[in-house]
Amino acid sequence: MQAEAGRTCKGKVTGITKFGAFVRLEDGSNGLIHISQVSDVYVSDVEDFLTVGQEVEPRILSVDEKGRISLTLKKSKSAQPMLFTSPGRPVEFEEMLERFKTVSDEKLGELRRVRSRGK
């Protein structure tokens, strides 16, 4: 398959940086999804949306004269925001809420102990 602007292809995320994610396409070529092309929503950290090894279906934005491939996931179902992640997997809302409650209870207990020592 020749890399051609507008074509959708399959690939696997091979690396993540502050500025985007590198993807190995099914034909063996490599492309970059710039952080601005990861999602339709604001992305401050690429790892909130993508993980190394994740399979994606990006669209080719352009191929420059040096053969560098620019990719996008915008308007693609491959990148779904993860509100909270655990190594390599999204965490369900209920689990995230339970963790928050546990941490909150621990902090409140610590605050109560500190206040009771001061009296």
PLY file of the C-alpha trace (Angstrom):
ply
format ascii 1.0
element vertex 119
property float x
property float y
property float z
element edge 118
property int vertex1
property int vertex2
end_header
0.00 0.00 0.00
1.39 3.37 -1.03
1.02 6.10 1.63
-1.43 8.56 0.15
-3.08 11.61 1.73
-6.68 10.96 2.72
-6.30 7.20 2.99
-7.15 5.46 6.28
-4.74 2.74 7.35
-4.06 0.44 10.27
-1.04 0.69 12.51
0.41 0.21 15.95
1.74 2.89 18.30
5.48 2.32 18.71
6.47 5.35 20.75
5.02 8.32 22.60
6.65 11.71 23.13
5.51 15.07 24.47
4.71 16.18 20.93
2.90 13.11 19.59
2.95 9.40 18.88
4.91 7.35 16.37
2.97 4.69 14.50
4.21 1.72 12.45
1.76 1.31 9.59
0.73 -2.09 8.23
2.96 -1.61 5.15
6.01 -1.19 7.43
6.33 2.57 7.05
6.34 4.91 10.03
4.25 7.99 10.64
3.68 10.61 13.31
0.44 11.66 14.94
1.17 15.17 16.23
-0.37 15.97 19.63
-2.75 18.38 17.88
-4.06 15.48 15.76
-4.65 12.93 18.53
-8.24 13.94 19.32
-10.94 16.50 18.63
-10.67 17.58 22.28
-7.72 19.38 23.91
-4.80 17.02 24.58
-2.23 18.00 27.19
-0.71 14.52 27.50
-0.71 12.05 24.61
-0.61 9.16 27.09
-4.13 10.08 28.24
-5.30 8.91 24.80
-2.75 6.42 23.46
-0.46 3.69 24.75
2.53 1.95 23.18
1.33 -1.19 21.42
-2.19 0.14 20.87
-3.66 -0.55 17.46
-5.04 2.54 15.72
-6.64 3.45 12.41
-5.26 6.86 11.51
-5.90 8.84 8.36
-2.91 10.05 6.37
-2.79 13.85 6.32
0.27 14.23 4.15
3.48 12.71 2.90
6.29 15.23 2.49
9.11 15.24 -0.06
11.32 13.27 2.36
8.65 10.58 2.73
7.63 11.58 6.26
4.03 10.63 6.94
1.76 12.89 8.97
-1.25 11.13 10.53
-4.43 12.11 12.33
-6.93 10.41 14.61
-9.34 13.32 14.60
-12.87 12.18 13.81
-11.59 8.62 14.24
-12.82 6.14 16.83
-9.29 4.93 17.56
-8.53 7.59 20.17
-10.92 7.77 23.09
-10.00 9.93 26.06
-9.20 8.06 29.24
-10.12 10.03 32.31
-7.74 7.98 34.40
-5.34 5.26 33.36
-3.64 2.36 34.94
-0.61 0.83 33.22
-1.93 0.14 29.75
-5.64 0.16 30.45
-8.48 2.62 31.03
-10.14 2.55 34.44
-13.91 2.46 34.75
-15.61 5.44 36.40
-16.76 3.38 39.41
-13.21 2.21 40.10
-11.88 5.75 39.73
-14.56 7.01 42.17
-13.72 4.27 44.67
-10.02 5.21 44.56
-10.91 8.86 45.07
-13.10 8.02 48.07
-10.35 5.89 49.62
-7.69 8.58 49.22
-10.11 11.25 50.44
-11.00 9.23 53.57
-7.30 8.68 54.31
-6.54 12.40 54.00
-9.51 13.39 56.16
-8.44 10.88 58.83
-4.93 12.29 58.80
-6.27 15.85 59.07
-8.45 14.87 62.06
-5.46 13.24 63.82
-3.31 16.34 63.31
-6.06 18.64 64.58
-6.74 16.47 67.65
-3.02 16.57 68.63
-3.09 20.36 68.56
-5.89 20.66 71.13
0 1
1 2
2 3
3 4
4 5
5 6
6 7
7 8
8 9
9 10
10 11
11 12
12 13
13 14
14 15
15 16
16 17
17 18
18 19
19 20
20 21
21 22
22 23
23 24
24 25
25 26
26 27
27 28
28 29
29 30
30 31
31 32
32 33
33 34
34 35
35 36
36 37
37 38
38 39
39 40
40 41
41 42
42 43
43 44
44 45
45 46
46 47
47 48
48 49
49 50
50 51
51 52
52 53
53 54
54 55
55 56
56 57
57 58
58 59
59 60
60 61
61 62
62 63
63 64
64 65
65 66
66 67
67 68
68 69
69 70
70 71
71 72
72 73
73 74
74 75
75 76
76 77
77 78
78 79
79 80
80 81
81 82
82 83
83 84
84 85
85 86
86 87
87 88
88 89
89 90
90 91
91 92
92 93
93 94
94 95
95 96
96 97
97 98
98 99
99 100
100 101
101 102
102 103
103 104
104 105
105 106
106 107
107 108
108 109
109 110
110 111
111 112
112 113
113 114
114 115
115 116
116 117
117 118
